[in-house]
Amino acid sequence: MGFIFRKSVNLGPIRLNFGKNGIGVSTGIPGLRVGRNSKGKTYGSAGIPGTGMSWRTSQKGAKTGGSGCLVMLVAGLVAASILTNLL
């Protein structure tokens, strides 16, 4: 892959990434992230925080269904609610 520009919204430990093909979900630390796009494909990215520029690589292998993004979103929301209750 190559350089990308993304729009996103942070929701605690997860980030919703908006693109022309739908909404993806990612998690990680500033500059290093892993996630799933709207088609369920897993990817990793490294970038310069605050610039919107990053390098992204997709996982090679079998195709997955589009529900992977939803699973990751629900898991992130559950983790966020548990962390909120502990603090």
C-alpha positions in Angstrom: 0.0 0.0 0.0 1.1 3.6 0.3 0.4 6.9 2.0 -3.2 7.6 3.0 -5.2 10.5 4.5 -7.9 9.6 7.0 -10.7 11.2 8.9 -11.3 9.8 12.4 -13.1 10.1 15.7 -11.6 8.9 19.0 -13.9 7.0 21.4 -11.7 6.1 24.3 -9.4 3.2 23.5 -10.7 2.8 19.9 -10.9 5.1 16.9 -13.5 5.1 14.2 -12.0 5.7 10.8 -14.2 7.1 8.0 -13.4 6.5 4.4 -15.2 6.4 1.1 -16.1 2.7 1.4 -17.4 2.9 5.0 -16.3 3.0 8.6 -13.4 1.0 10.1 -12.1 0.6 13.6 -8.6 0.7 15.0 -6.7 0.7 18.3 -3.2 1.3 19.4 -0.8 4.1 20.5 -0.1 7.4 18.7 1.9 6.5 15.6 1.3 2.7 15.7 -2.1 1.2 15.2 -3.9 -2.1 14.2 -7.4 -2.2 12.9 -10.1 -3.5 10.5 -11.5 -1.7 7.6 -15.2 -1.6 6.6 -14.7 -4.8 4.6 -13.2 -6.7 7.5 -9.6 -6.7 6.3 -6.9 -6.4 9.1 -4.2 -3.8 8.7 -1.3 -2.2 10.6 -0.2 1.4 10.3 2.6 3.6 11.4 2.6 7.3 11.0 3.5 10.8 12.3 1.0 11.7 15.0 -1.0 14.9 14.2 -0.3 15.0 10.5 -2.8 12.5 9.1 0.0 10.9 7.1 0.8 7.2 7.7 2.1 4.1 6.1 -0.4 1.2 6.1 0.1 -2.5 5.3 -2.8 -5.0 4.9 -2.7 -8.6 6.1 -2.3 -11.1 3.2 -4.4 -14.2 3.2 -8.0 -15.4 3.1 -10.8 -12.9 2.7 -13.0 -12.2 5.7 -16.6 -11.0 5.9 -17.5 -7.4 6.6 -18.6 -8.2 10.2 -15.1 -8.0 11.6 -15.3 -4.3 12.1 -18.5 -4.6 14.2 -16.9 -7.2 16.4 -13.9 -5.0 17.1 -16.2 -2.0 17.8 -18.2 -3.9 20.3 -15.1 -5.3 22.0 -13.7 -1.7 22.3 -16.9 -0.3 23.7 -17.0 -3.1 26.3 -13.4 -2.5 27.3 -14.1 1.3 27.5 -17.1 0.8 29.8 -15.1 -1.6 32.1 -12.2 0.9 32.4 -14.6 3.7 33.1 -16.3 1.8 35.9 -12.9 0.9 37.4 -11.8 4.6 37.5 
